């Protein structure tokens, strides 16, 4: 028996659960098959990576399968399995931590103003429960950095404040308030 028909599906309510060992993707798929319509839960797996050279955090759905089916004479008939990962072939891309360069001024003991530039250099990523954490070494200089930031910075000998590397969390905030 050959039956022709059309089906249509839509992803609704997508969400991610970020875990240290394995991160998951969940959504609902609203499916329309001929005169029938249903919604099904779709579990999936995501892979989270950090490309240091491109300075990108990538989140890729690697598997998220659900079934397209219909009923004929009160009997469930399988039509096809859909893997959402085959339709979302490109990863979701987020800017990495190397663009978080900053600079600040502070007053020296002789009342002159000193300008310091800080930017992340070598970074690594760790996935934790509900977090994507990057740790970076930080380069410090009294001269502006060239863009894009270098992957590794070598200390310079001809600046008043030599470039240094220090490991700090990417969420560190440096503030400078003048003395009152």
N, C-alpha and C positions, 0 to 999 in steps of 0.2 A: 504494500500500500504506500503510495507516494502522496504526501501532503505538502503543499507549498504554502508559505506564509512568511511574514516578516516579524522580526523582533527588534526592540530598541531598549537600551539600558542607559542609566544615568547614575553617576556616582554622587551620593549625597552624604553629608555629615562626615567628611574625612577628618581623621585625627591620628596623631602619632603618640606612642608611649616610648619614651627614651629610657633605656636601661643599659647598665654597664655591659652585660654579657650578650644581650640580644634585644634590639629595638624592634617594635612592632608598629604596623600600620593597620588601622581599622577604618571601615566605612560601611555605609549601607548602599546597596545597589537597588535602584528602582527599575524593575524589569516589566516591559510590556510585550506580551506575546499574543498576537491575534486579539481576541476579545478579553484575554486574561491579563491581570496586572498584579504584581506582588513585589514586596521588598524583602531583601535577604541581607543578612550580616556577612561582611567579607573580612576575614582576618588576613593579614599579610606580614611580610618581613621587609625591613628596610636596612640598608647599609649606610653608615655614616663615615665619611673619610675627610681628611684634610690634605689638600695638595699644597705643599709649602711653596713650590716654585710659582704656581699661579695665585697663591694666597686665597684659596677658595675652600669653603666647607661645603661638601657635597652630600646631599641626602637623596638616596636612590631607592625606589621601591623595587625589590628583587623578585617578589612573588606575592600575588594577591588574587586567588582563584575563587570564582563562584560559578554556579551552575545555571544555565538557561534551560528551562523545562516548560512543559505544558501538560495539560490533562486531556486525554482522549478516552471517552467512555469511562470516566472516573478512574482512569489509570494514568499515573505519572509517567511521562515520556521524556527522557533526556534528549536535549537537542545539541547542546554544546557546552564545554567549559570555557570560560573567559578568564584570562590572566590579565589583570589591569596593568601589570608591569610591561606587557608587550605593547601597550598603547602609550604608556608614559616612559618612553625609552631614554629621555634625557633626564639627568638628575636635577633636583632643585638645588640651586647654587646660591650661597650666601657669602658675602664679603668676609675675608679672613681678618685676623687681628693686626696684620702688618700696616694697615692704613691708619691705625690709631696713633699716629705720631702727634706729639704735642710740643709746646715750648712755653717757657715762662721767664719772667724777668724778676730779678731780686736786687736789692741794694747791697753793694759791697761796703766794707768798713770805711773806705775813703769817700763814700757817698756817690760813687759812680754806679750806674746800672749795668748789670751783667745779664746777658740773654743766653739761656741754655736750651738746647734742642734734645728731645728724647724721642726715640722710635724703637719699636720692636724689631729684632733682627732674626734670630733663629727661634722658631716656634714649634710646639708639638701639641697635639690634641688628645684629650681623654674624654671618653663618654662615661658619665655617671648617671645615677638615678635622676631623671628629669632635667639633666643638664648636659650641655656640650661645653667643656672647659678647655681653654687654650692657655698654655704656659709659654712665656716668651723670655728670651734673653733681651735685655734692653741696651741699646747703644746710646751713649750720652756724648754730646759735643757742644762746643761753643760756636760752631759754624753750621748753617743749615745743611741738611742731608740732601743728596741728589734723589730724584724720584725716577723710577720706583726704588723702594728701599732695598739695600743689598741683602743677600741671603746671609752672608757673614760679614762682620765688620772687623777690620784690623785696627789696633790702636795706632793713633797718629802721634808723632813726636813733636810736631811744630804748632800745636795749639795750646792755649793757656789751660784748657781743661781737656786732658787726653780722653779719647773715646774709651769707654769702659763697658763691660758686659756684666749684668747682674740679673739673676733669675728672680722675677717677681710675677705674681698673678696678673693677668691682663685687666683685672678690675681695679688695680691700684690707682688711686687718685692723689695727685700731688697738689697741695695748695700752698700758697705763699701769702702771708699777711704781713704788712709792715708793722714794725714795733710802734707802740703807742707811748 
